[in-house]
Amino acid sequence: MRPKPLVVSFFILLAIFFYGIAAMSFGEEYTFFGYILVGSVHLLFAYGVWTGHETIVDLSAYIALLDLLFGLLWVMVGLSLPAVTLTLLSALILFVLMDEDVRTELKMP
């Protein structure tokens, strides 16, 4: 399987994940807009990886690392299915993004 659809689908899934959490926290003003912002960042990264933008591809590993760290923090605060899902997905995609050949292939349009 080619890595570009895998990485793009990861960022789209996480954007949907954060938009869903935002929908569940609709009454809370700051939480709602925070999750909308994080979901939009993931959606922009999905588009940037899809188009092969070099800077976005290079930064995507750092975004996956942040997702992993926040997922681990969420697991430590309270073990829940969304926290475990975020942590495992982030760890998987971070493992994929650490390969230099994968990043080189993602930079191709």
PyRosetta script that sets phi, psi and omega in degrees:
from pyrosetta import init, pose_from_sequence

init()
pose = pose_from_sequence("MRPKPLVVSFFILLAIFFYGIAAMSFGEEYTFFGYILVGSVHLLFAYGVWTGHETIVDLSAYIALLDLLFGLLWVMVGLSLPAVTLTLLSALILFVLMDEDVRTELKMP")
pose.set_psi(1, 140.7)
pose.set_omega(1, 178.3)
pose.set_phi(2, -75.5)
pose.set_psi(2, 144.6)
pose.set_omega(2, -174.4)
pose.set_phi(3, -75.0)
pose.set_psi(3, -23.1)
pose.set_omega(3, -175.3)
pose.set_phi(4, -62.6)
pose.set_psi(4, -48.1)
pose.set_omega(4, 177.7)
pose.set_phi(5, -63.3)
pose.set_psi(5, -32.4)
pose.set_omega(5, 178.8)
pose.set_phi(6, -65.6)
pose.set_psi(6, -47.4)
pose.set_omega(6, -178.0)
pose.set_phi(7, -69.0)
pose.set_psi(7, -41.9)
pose.set_omega(7, 179.1)
pose.set_phi(8, -63.9)
pose.set_psi(8, -42.7)
pose.set_omega(8, 179.4)
pose.set_phi(9, -66.0)
pose.set_psi(9, -32.7)
pose.set_omega(9, 175.4)
pose.set_phi(10, -60.9)
pose.set_psi(10, -49.3)
pose.set_omega(10, -178.2)
pose.set_phi(11, -67.3)
pose.set_psi(11, -34.8)
pose.set_omega(11, 177.1)
pose.set_phi(12, -68.0)
pose.set_psi(12, -42.6)
pose.set_omega(12, 178.0)
pose.set_phi(13, -61.6)
pose.set_psi(13, -41.0)
pose.set_omega(13, 178.6)
pose.set_phi(14, -70.1)
pose.set_psi(14, -32.9)
pose.set_omega(14, 175.5)
pose.set_phi(15, -63.5)
pose.set_psi(15, -44.3)
pose.set_omega(15, 177.4)
pose.set_phi(16, -63.7)
pose.set_psi(16, -39.7)
pose.set_omega(16, 178.3)
pose.set_phi(17, -58.5)
pose.set_psi(17, -49.0)
pose.set_omega(17, -178.3)
pose.set_phi(18, -72.4)
pose.set_psi(18, -33.3)
pose.set_omega(18, 174.8)
pose.set_phi(19, -65.7)
pose.set_psi(19, -35.3)
pose.set_omega(19, 176.9)
pose.set_phi(20, -66.4)
pose.set_psi(20, -41.2)
pose.set_omega(20, 176.2)
pose.set_phi(21, -65.0)
pose.set_psi(21, -36.2)
pose.set_omega(21, 177.5)
pose.set_phi(22, -65.0)
pose.set_psi(22, -39.3)
pose.set_omega(22, 178.9)
pose.set_phi(23, -65.0)
pose.set_psi(23, -35.1)
pose.set_omega(23, 178.9)
pose.set_phi(24, -73.2)
pose.set_psi(24, -24.8)
pose.set_omega(24, -180.0)
pose.set_phi(25, -107.4)
pose.set_psi(25, 40.7)
pose.set_omega(25, -174.9)
pose.set_phi(26, -63.4)
pose.set_psi(26, -32.9)
pose.set_omega(26, -176.6)
pose.set_phi(27, -75.0)
pose.set_psi(27, -23.6)
pose.set_omega(27, -177.9)
pose.set_phi(28, -91.4)
pose.set_psi(28, 117.8)
pose.set_omega(28, -170.1)
pose.set_phi(29, -62.8)
pose.set_psi(29, -53.6)
pose.set_omega(29, -173.8)
pose.set_phi(30, -73.5)
pose.set_psi(30, -38.6)
pose.set_omega(30, 179.1)
pose.set_phi(31, -65.0)
pose.set_psi(31, -42.8)
pose.set_omega(31, -179.3)
pose.set_phi(32, -59.7)
pose.set_psi(32, -51.4)
pose.set_omega(32, -177.9)
pose.set_phi(33, -70.0)
pose.set_psi(33, -29.4)
pose.set_omega(33, 175.8)
pose.set_phi(34, -64.9)
pose.set_psi(34, -46.1)
pose.set_omega(34, 179.0)
pose.set_phi(35, -68.4)
pose.set_psi(35, -34.1)
pose.set_omega(35, 175.0)
pose.set_phi(36, -63.1)
pose.set_psi(36, -42.0)
pose.set_omega(36, 178.9)
pose.set_phi(37, -63.8)
pose.set_psi(37, -46.3)
pose.set_omega(37, -179.5)
pose.set_phi(38, -65.4)
pose.set_psi(38, -40.7)
pose.set_omega(38, 176.4)
pose.set_phi(39, -63.3)
pose.set_psi(39, -39.4)
pose.set_omega(39, 179.0)
pose.set_phi(40, -67.5)
pose.set_psi(40, -36.7)
pose.set_omega(40, 176.6)
pose.set_phi(41, -62.4)
pose.set_psi(41, -43.0)
pose.set_omega(41, 178.7)
pose.set_phi(42, -65.4)
pose.set_psi(42, -36.9)
pose.set_omega(42, 177.8)
pose.set_phi(43, -67.1)
pose.set_psi(43, -39.4)
pose.set_omega(43, 176.6)
pose.set_phi(44, -66.2)
pose.set_psi(44, -36.5)
pose.set_omega(44, 176.4)
pose.set_phi(45, -67.6)
pose.set_psi(45, -35.6)
pose.set_omega(45, 176.2)
pose.set_phi(46, -62.1)
pose.set_psi(46, -43.6)
pose.set_omega(46, 178.4)
pose.set_phi(47, -65.6)
pose.set_psi(47, -41.9)
pose.set_omega(47, -179.8)
pose.set_phi(48, -64.5)
pose.set_psi(48, -39.6)
pose.set_omega(48, 177.3)
pose.set_phi(49, -68.8)
pose.set_psi(49, -38.9)
pose.set_omega(49, -179.5)
pose.set_phi(50, -62.8)
pose.set_psi(50, -39.0)
pose.set_omega(50, -179.5)
pose.set_phi(51, -82.9)
pose.set_psi(51, -11.4)
pose.set_omega(51, 177.6)
pose.set_phi(52, 82.8)
pose.set_psi(52, 26.0)
pose.set_omega(52, 178.8)
pose.set_phi(53, -66.4)
pose.set_psi(53, 123.2)
pose.set_omega(53, -172.2)
pose.set_phi(54, -61.8)
pose.set_psi(54, -44.7)
pose.set_omega(54, -178.0)
pose.set_phi(55, -64.4)
pose.set_psi(55, -42.4)
pose.set_omega(55, 179.9)
pose.set_phi(56, -65.0)
pose.set_psi(56, -41.4)
pose.set_omega(56, 178.7)
pose.set_phi(57, -63.5)
pose.set_psi(57, -40.8)
pose.set_omega(57, 178.6)
pose.set_phi(58, -66.7)
pose.set_psi(58, -37.4)
pose.set_omega(58, -179.1)
pose.set_phi(59, -79.9)
pose.set_psi(59, -16.0)
pose.set_omega(59, -175.9)
pose.set_phi(60, -63.9)
pose.set_psi(60, -32.1)
pose.set_omega(60, 176.9)
pose.set_phi(61, -65.9)
pose.set_psi(61, -36.2)
pose.set_omega(61, 178.8)
pose.set_phi(62, -69.8)
pose.set_psi(62, -36.9)
pose.set_omega(62, 176.3)
pose.set_phi(63, -65.6)
pose.set_psi(63, -41.3)
pose.set_omega(63, 177.1)
pose.set_phi(64, -64.4)
pose.set_psi(64, -36.3)
pose.set_omega(64, 176.8)
pose.set_phi(65, -65.7)
pose.set_psi(65, -42.2)
pose.set_omega(65, 175.9)
pose.set_phi(66, -61.8)
pose.set_psi(66, -41.6)
pose.set_omega(66, 176.9)
pose.set_phi(67, -61.1)
pose.set_psi(67, -41.1)
pose.set_omega(67, 178.8)
pose.set_phi(68, -64.3)
pose.set_psi(68, -45.1)
pose.set_omega(68, -179.5)
pose.set_phi(69, -64.6)
pose.set_psi(69, -43.0)
pose.set_omega(69, 178.1)
pose.set_phi(70, -69.4)
pose.set_psi(70, -32.2)
pose.set_omega(70, 174.9)
pose.set_phi(71, -65.9)
pose.set_psi(71, -42.1)
pose.set_omega(71, 176.9)
pose.set_phi(72, -64.2)
pose.set_psi(72, -40.8)
pose.set_omega(72, 177.5)
pose.set_phi(73, -62.7)
pose.set_psi(73, -40.6)
pose.set_omega(73, 179.6)
pose.set_phi(74, -65.3)
pose.set_psi(74, -38.4)
pose.set_omega(74, 177.5)
pose.set_phi(75, -65.5)
pose.set_psi(75, -39.8)
pose.set_omega(75, -179.5)
pose.set_phi(76, -69.3)
pose.set_psi(76, -32.7)
pose.set_omega(76, 179.4)
pose.set_phi(77, -70.9)
pose.set_psi(77, -46.5)
pose.set_omega(77, 179.5)
pose.set_phi(78, -163.1)
pose.set_psi(78, 122.1)
pose.set_omega(78, -177.7)
pose.set_phi(79, -70.8)
pose.set_psi(79, 118.1)
pose.set_omega(79, 178.3)
pose.set_phi(80, -144.9)
pose.set_psi(80, 162.5)
pose.set_omega(80, -178.5)
pose.set_phi(81, -62.9)
pose.set_psi(81, -43.8)
pose.set_omega(81, 176.7)
pose.set_phi(82, -61.5)
pose.set_psi(82, -36.2)
pose.set_omega(82, 180.0)
pose.set_phi(83, -66.9)
pose.set_psi(83, -43.7)
pose.set_omega(83, 179.2)
pose.set_phi(84, -66.7)
pose.set_psi(84, -39.8)
pose.set_omega(84, 178.7)
pose.set_phi(85, -62.1)
pose.set_psi(85, -47.0)
pose.set_omega(85, 178.3)
pose.set_phi(86, -60.5)
pose.set_psi(86, -42.7)
pose.set_omega(86, -178.5)
pose.set_phi(87, -65.8)
pose.set_psi(87, -46.8)
pose.set_omega(87, -178.1)
pose.set_phi(88, -68.2)
pose.set_psi(88, -42.2)
pose.set_omega(88, 177.6)
pose.set_phi(89, -63.3)
pose.set_psi(89, -42.2)
pose.set_omega(89, -179.8)
pose.set_phi(90, -65.7)
pose.set_psi(90, -40.6)
pose.set_omega(90, 178.8)
pose.set_phi(91, -64.6)
pose.set_psi(91, -40.9)
pose.set_omega(91, 179.8)
pose.set_phi(92, -63.8)
pose.set_psi(92, -47.7)
pose.set_omega(92, -176.4)
pose.set_phi(93, -73.4)
pose.set_psi(93, -30.4)
pose.set_omega(93, 175.7)
pose.set_phi(94, -65.5)
pose.set_psi(94, -38.7)
pose.set_omega(94, 176.1)
pose.set_phi(95, -61.1)
pose.set_psi(95, -41.2)
pose.set_omega(95, 178.7)
pose.set_phi(96, -67.7)
pose.set_psi(96, -42.2)
pose.set_omega(96, -176.0)
pose.set_phi(97, -74.4)
pose.set_psi(97, -14.5)
pose.set_omega(97, 179.1)
pose.set_phi(98, -75.8)
pose.set_psi(98, -14.8)
pose.set_omega(98, 178.8)
pose.set_phi(99, -79.5)
pose.set_psi(99, 125.7)
pose.set_omega(99, -177.9)
pose.set_phi(100, -65.7)
pose.set_psi(100, -34.4)
pose.set_omega(100, 178.4)
pose.set_phi(101, -64.9)
pose.set_psi(101, -36.9)
pose.set_omega(101, 178.1)
pose.set_phi(102, -66.1)
pose.set_psi(102, -45.5)
pose.set_omega(102, 179.3)
pose.set_phi(103, -63.9)
pose.set_psi(103, -37.1)
pose.set_omega(103, 177.1)
pose.set_phi(104, -64.4)
pose.set_psi(104, -40.3)
pose.set_omega(104, 178.5)
pose.set_phi(105, -69.7)
pose.set_psi(105, -32.7)
pose.set_omega(105, 178.4)
pose.set_phi(106, -69.0)
pose.set_psi(106, -25.3)
pose.set_omega(106, -178.9)
pose.set_phi(107, -77.6)
pose.set_psi(107, -9.7)
pose.set_omega(107, 176.8)
pose.set_phi(108, -79.3)
pose.set_psi(108, 137.0)
pose.set_omega(108, -179.5)
pose.set_phi(109, -71.5)
pose.dump_pdb("model.pdb")
